[in-house]
């Protein structure tokens, strides 16, 4: 598993609202995402389909089952051509006006069993998230 954290100068409640918004609008938070379709949504989970272009230029069709509880969102891979596993997004209150955001990727190659290890992907997702939330709440 790889992870990356950043602190944002906004309250936990604002960060959490954006984590929930991200479920339906990941293109604002994750580089390379497009063609997002919410296939199912209920109180227990959201089933989301999307296309993503990785930094190497390869495109992938992904389906995820998304669950959440206060301050934590889990994106479980249902369909992916290469990987199985999940991504987690965690928001932690530091002070009344500061929140720590941590994204973790726990993916494994379905053929080789090798763990996903591209630290830049998780870092860039956190930085894009911090940038989007910061600009949305000036």
LUMBA-253830 format. One line per 8 residues: number of its first residue (from 1); for each residue x, y, z of N, C-alpha, C. Coordinates in Angstrom, 2 decimals, always signed. Atoms other than C-alpha are relative to their C-alpha. Example, Ala and Ser with C-alpha at 12.3 -4.5 7.8 and 13.67 -1.06 7.14 Angstrom:
<gumars>
1 = +0.89 -1.19 +0.00 +12.30 -4.50 +7.80 +0.90 +1.20 +0.00  -0.82 -1.19 -0.06 +13.67 -1.06 +7.14 -0.77 +1.09 +0.73 .
</gumars>
This chain:
<gumars>
1 = +0.85 -1.18 +0.00 +0.00 +0.00 +0.00 +0.89 +1.24 +0.00  -0.70 -1.28 +0.00 +1.18 +3.51 -0.77 -0.99 +1.08 +0.41  +0.90 -1.08 -0.41 -0.21 +6.71 +0.69 +0.74 +1.33 -0.04  -0.54 -1.35 +0.01 +0.27 +10.44 +0.66 -0.97 +0.88 +0.78  +0.81 -0.91 -0.82 -0.96 +13.17 +3.04 +0.40 +1.44 -0.24  -0.20 -1.45 +0.03 -1.34 +16.94 +2.91 -0.96 +0.61 +1.01  +0.87 -0.75 -0.90 -2.79 +19.44 +5.34 -0.59 +1.17 -0.77  +0.71 -1.10 +0.65 -5.39 +21.91 +4.12 -0.55 +0.92 +1.09 .
9 = +0.46 -0.97 -0.99 -6.34 +25.08 +5.97 -1.49 +0.27 -0.16  +1.45 -0.05 +0.02 -10.06 +24.36 +6.03 -0.54 -0.97 +1.05  +0.58 +0.91 -0.99 -12.36 +22.76 +8.60 -0.35 -1.37 -0.58  +0.34 +1.36 +0.39 -13.08 +19.04 +8.51 -1.33 -0.08 -0.73  +1.32 +0.06 +0.63 -16.73 +19.65 +7.58 +0.03 +0.37 -1.48  -0.11 -0.40 +1.41 -15.81 +21.42 +4.33 +0.73 -1.07 -0.80  -0.73 +1.08 +0.69 -13.29 +18.72 +3.40 -0.92 -1.19 -0.21  +0.89 +1.15 +0.09 -15.85 +16.02 +4.14 -1.08 +0.21 -1.06 .
17 = +0.99 -0.30 +1.04 -18.50 +17.72 +1.96 +0.59 -0.24 -1.38  -0.66 +0.21 +1.29 -15.99 +17.63 -0.90 +0.30 -1.46 -0.26  -0.20 +1.44 +0.17 -15.17 +13.96 -0.29 -1.30 -0.65 -0.51  +1.29 +0.54 +0.45 -18.89 +13.20 -0.71 -0.29 +0.45 -1.43  +0.17 -0.52 +1.36 -19.06 +15.42 -3.82 +0.87 -0.78 -0.99  -0.93 +0.74 +0.84 -16.08 +13.49 -5.22 -0.59 -1.32 -0.49  +0.60 +1.28 +0.41 -18.16 +10.29 -5.35 -0.69 +0.15 -1.36  +0.71 -0.23 +1.27 -20.29 +11.75 -8.17 +0.81 +0.76 -1.03 .
25 = -0.77 -0.87 +0.89 -17.66 +14.08 -9.65 +1.51 -0.20 +0.17  -1.43 +0.26 -0.23 -14.22 +12.42 -9.48 +0.92 +0.76 -0.95  -0.83 -0.72 +0.97 -12.98 +14.35 -12.53 +0.59 +1.27 +0.58  -0.53 -1.21 -0.65 -12.49 +17.38 -10.26 +1.14 -0.30 +0.97  -0.93 +0.38 -1.05 -10.21 +15.44 -7.94 +1.11 -0.94 -0.46  -0.95 +1.03 +0.44 -8.43 +12.66 -9.85 +0.43 +0.30 -1.43  -0.48 -0.27 +1.36 -6.22 +13.39 -12.87 -0.39 -1.11 -0.98  +0.25 +0.95 +1.09 -7.28 +11.72 -16.14 -1.37 -0.65 -0.02 .
33 = +1.31 +0.64 -0.07 -10.89 +10.84 -15.24 -0.98 +0.67 -0.96  +1.10 -0.52 +0.83 -13.79 +11.20 -17.70 -1.07 -1.08 -0.15  +1.10 +0.92 +0.27 -17.05 +9.53 -18.79 -0.53 -0.68 +1.27  +0.47 +0.53 -1.28 -18.33 +9.11 -15.22 -1.50 -0.30 -0.09  +1.41 +0.40 -0.05 -21.62 +7.20 -14.85 -0.26 -0.62 +1.36  +0.44 +0.60 -1.25 -23.33 +6.49 -11.54 -1.01 -1.08 -0.37  +0.85 +1.13 +0.39 -24.83 +3.03 -12.09 -1.04 -0.33 +1.05  +0.93 +0.27 -1.10 -26.45 +2.67 -8.68 +0.42 +0.84 +1.19 .
41 = -0.31 -0.81 -1.18 -26.72 +4.79 -5.56 -1.10 -0.25 +1.03  +0.94 +0.17 -1.10 -28.33 +4.02 -2.22 +0.70 +0.41 +1.29  -0.57 -0.44 -1.28 -27.69 +4.65 +1.48 +1.26 -0.78 +0.39  -1.13 +0.85 -0.38 -25.12 +1.84 +1.68 +1.22 +0.13 -0.91  -1.13 -0.08 +0.93 -23.00 +2.32 -1.45 -0.40 +0.71 -1.28  +0.16 -0.52 +1.35 -22.53 +3.93 -4.85 +0.81 -0.89 -0.93  -0.71 +0.75 +1.02 -21.59 +1.91 -7.91 +0.28 +0.97 -1.14  -0.42 -1.03 +0.95 -19.59 +4.14 -10.25 +0.86 -0.62 -1.09 .
49 = -0.78 +0.42 +1.16 -18.22 +3.53 -13.73 +0.69 +1.24 -0.55  -0.71 -1.14 +0.58 -15.57 +5.77 -15.31 +1.16 -0.49 -0.84  -1.21 +0.25 +0.76 -12.70 +5.92 -17.72 +1.09 +0.87 +0.60  -1.13 -0.76 -0.53 -9.26 +7.01 -16.60 +1.20 -0.24 -0.90  -1.23 +0.08 +0.78 -6.11 +7.78 -18.56 +1.16 +0.15 +0.98  -1.14 -0.03 -0.92 -2.95 +6.97 -16.61 +1.11 +0.88 -0.58  -1.09 -0.87 +0.48 +0.23 +9.09 -16.84 +0.76 -0.56 -1.20  -0.69 +0.59 +1.15 +1.68 +6.61 -19.36 -0.85 +0.06 -1.27 .
57 = +0.84 -0.18 +1.17 -1.22 +7.45 -21.70 -0.99 -1.12 -0.26  +0.93 +1.12 +0.18 -3.09 +4.16 -21.33 -1.34 +0.32 +0.64  +1.33 -0.21 -0.54 -6.83 +4.34 -20.85 -0.57 -1.28 +0.57  +0.60 +1.16 -0.65 -8.77 +2.03 -18.56 -1.44 +0.31 +0.36  +1.40 -0.07 -0.44 -12.46 +1.40 -17.90 -0.04 -0.61 +1.39  +0.01 +0.44 -1.39 -13.12 +1.07 -14.16 -1.42 +0.06 +0.55  +1.23 -0.04 -0.77 -16.11 +0.17 -12.03 +0.40 -0.15 +1.46  -0.33 +0.01 -1.43 -15.95 +0.89 -8.29 -1.28 -0.04 +0.83 .
65 = +1.05 -0.03 -1.01 -18.18 +0.19 -5.32 +0.52 +0.91 +1.12  -0.47 -1.02 -0.93 -17.90 +3.20 -3.02 -0.85 -0.02 +1.26  +0.65 -0.06 -1.29 -18.72 +3.13 +0.67 +0.65 +1.10 +0.82  -0.60 -1.05 -0.83 -18.19 +5.77 +3.32 -0.62 +0.02 +1.39  +0.46 -0.31 -1.35 -18.49 +6.62 +6.96 +0.65 +1.33 +0.33  -0.56 -1.33 -0.25 -17.74 +9.96 +8.56 +1.53 +0.02 -0.01  -1.42 -0.31 +0.23 -14.26 +11.09 +7.45 +0.76 -1.03 -0.82  -0.72 +1.02 +0.76 -13.42 +7.97 +5.39 -0.85 -0.50 -1.16 .
73 = +0.67 +0.53 +1.19 -14.33 +6.89 +1.83 +0.86 -1.11 -0.58  -0.70 +1.15 +0.59 -13.41 +3.51 +0.29 -0.53 -0.23 -1.41  +0.31 +0.24 +1.40 -13.31 +2.96 -3.48 +0.51 -1.39 -0.36  -0.36 +1.39 +0.26 -13.32 -0.82 -4.04 -0.13 -0.30 -1.49  +0.03 +0.34 +1.43 -12.43 -2.00 -7.55 -0.92 -1.21 -0.20  +0.88 +1.09 +0.41 -15.21 -4.12 -9.04 +0.47 -0.53 -1.35  -0.52 +0.36 +1.32 -13.88 -4.07 -12.62 +1.19 +0.89 -0.33  -1.20 -0.70 +0.46 -10.38 -3.08 -13.77 +0.80 -1.01 -0.80 .
81 = -0.71 +0.97 +0.84 -8.32 -4.67 -16.55 +1.30 -0.52 +0.62  -1.31 +0.38 -0.53 -5.12 -4.85 -14.45 -0.01 -0.27 +1.50  -0.13 +0.03 -1.46 -5.69 -4.30 -10.73 -1.26 -0.44 +0.73  +1.05 +0.21 -0.99 -7.78 -5.48 -7.82 +0.41 +0.78 +1.23  -0.34 -0.71 -1.21 -7.98 -3.72 -4.48 -0.88 +1.21 +0.21  +0.80 -1.17 -0.34 -9.14 -0.36 -3.21 +0.88 +1.23 +0.22  -0.60 -1.28 -0.37 -8.33 +3.30 -2.64 -0.80 +0.51 +1.19  +0.72 -0.63 -1.11 -9.16 +5.02 +0.63 +0.38 +1.47 +0.08 .
89 = -0.17 -1.44 -0.23 -9.59 +8.73 +1.33 -0.39 +0.26 +1.45  +0.23 -0.26 -1.41 -9.31 +9.84 +4.94 +0.18 +1.48 +0.28  -0.11 -1.39 -0.45 -9.93 +13.29 +6.43 +0.09 -0.01 +1.52  -0.19 -0.02 -1.44 -8.62 +13.97 +9.94 +0.11 +1.44 +0.49  -0.03 -1.34 -0.59 -9.26 +17.07 +12.03 +1.32 +0.20 +0.74  -1.23 -0.37 -0.71 -6.01 +18.72 +13.13 -0.33 +1.09 +1.01  +0.51 -1.08 -0.86 -7.49 +21.95 +14.50 -1.37 +0.37 -0.55  +1.31 -0.44 +0.45 -10.78 +23.76 +14.07 +0.03 +0.43 -1.47 .
97 = -0.11 -0.53 +1.37 -9.48 +25.19 +10.76 +1.09 -0.68 -0.82  -0.99 +0.76 +0.77 -7.01 +22.55 +9.55 -0.40 -1.47 -0.03  +0.35 +1.40 +0.18 -7.60 +19.08 +8.16 +1.12 -0.71 -0.76  -0.99 +0.84 +0.69 -5.18 +16.34 +7.14 -0.76 -0.92 -0.95  +0.58 +0.87 +1.03 -6.09 +14.54 +3.90 +1.03 -1.08 -0.33  -0.88 +1.12 +0.34 -4.60 +11.08 +3.31 -0.72 -0.91 -0.99  +0.50 +0.97 +0.97 -5.18 +8.96 +0.22 +0.95 -1.19 +0.02  -0.80 +1.23 +0.05 -3.98 +5.34 +0.16 -0.49 -0.85 -1.16 .
105 = +0.33 +0.92 +1.09 -3.84 +2.99 -2.80 +0.51 -1.38 +0.39  -0.33 +1.38 -0.32 -3.92 -0.72 -2.07 -0.47 -0.86 -1.17  +0.31 +0.75 +1.22 -3.93 -2.29 -5.53 +1.04 -1.08 -0.20  -0.90 +1.10 +0.33 -2.46 -5.58 -6.66 -0.27 -0.41 -1.44  +0.12 +0.47 +1.37 -1.77 -6.68 -10.23 -0.64 -1.38 +0.01  +0.75 +1.25 +0.00 -4.25 -9.48 -10.97 +0.78 -1.17 -0.60  -0.77 +1.07 +0.63 -1.73 -11.44 -13.05 +1.29 -0.31 +0.77  -1.32 +0.21 -0.61 +1.64 -10.92 -11.35 -0.03 +0.00 +1.53 .
113 = +0.06 -0.12 -1.45 +0.49 -10.23 -7.78 +0.82 +1.16 +0.55  -0.83 -1.14 -0.42 +2.80 -7.20 -7.70 -0.88 +1.12 +0.53  +0.73 -1.12 -0.57 +1.61 -4.34 -5.50 +0.26 +1.27 -0.81  -0.10 -1.28 +0.68 +0.95 -0.97 -7.15 +0.96 +0.88 +0.79  -1.02 -0.75 -0.72 +3.86 +1.32 -6.34 +0.30 +1.39 -0.57  -0.24 -1.31 +0.59 +3.51 +4.56 -8.33 -0.45 +1.08 +0.98  +0.28 -1.00 -1.03 +3.73 +7.11 -5.53 -0.52 +1.31 -0.59  +0.43 -1.26 +0.62 +3.23 +10.04 -7.95 -1.50 +0.05 -0.25 .
121 = +1.46 +0.03 +0.28 -0.33 +8.92 -8.77 -0.78 +0.41 +1.25  +0.73 -0.34 -1.22 -1.50 +9.09 -5.16 +0.32 +1.43 +0.43  -0.38 -1.37 -0.35 +0.44 +12.31 -4.53 -0.77 +1.01 -0.86  +0.69 -0.92 +0.91 -1.05 +14.01 -7.61 -1.50 +0.06 +0.27  +1.42 +0.01 -0.33 -4.57 +12.94 -6.61 -0.26 +0.85 +1.26  +0.16 -0.81 -1.21 -4.13 +14.48 -3.14 +0.19 +1.47 -0.33  -0.27 -1.39 +0.34 -2.64 +17.68 -4.57 -1.14 +0.61 -0.82  +1.13 -0.50 +0.80 -5.46 +18.02 -7.12 -1.22 +0.21 +0.89 .
129 = +1.11 -0.13 -0.94 -7.99 +17.47 -4.33 +0.15 +1.25 +0.86  -0.26 -1.18 -0.82 -6.40 +20.10 -2.09 -0.21 +1.27 -0.82  +0.15 -1.15 +0.88 -6.28 +22.53 -5.02 -1.49 +0.28 -0.28  +1.41 -0.19 +0.30 -9.94 +21.96 -5.93 -0.76 +0.52 +1.22  +0.72 -0.42 -1.21 -11.22 +22.28 -2.36 +0.39 +1.43 +0.38  -0.48 -1.35 -0.36 -9.06 +25.36 -1.70 -0.63 +1.07 -0.89  +0.56 -0.97 +0.94 -10.27 +27.16 -4.83 -1.51 +0.13 +0.16  +1.46 -0.02 -0.16 -13.90 +26.23 -4.12 -0.44 +0.73 +1.25 .
137 = +0.39 -0.56 -1.30 -13.80 +27.72 -0.62 +0.87 +1.18 +0.39  -0.78 -1.23 -0.31 -11.93 +31.02 -0.86 -0.90 +1.06 +0.52 .
</gumars>
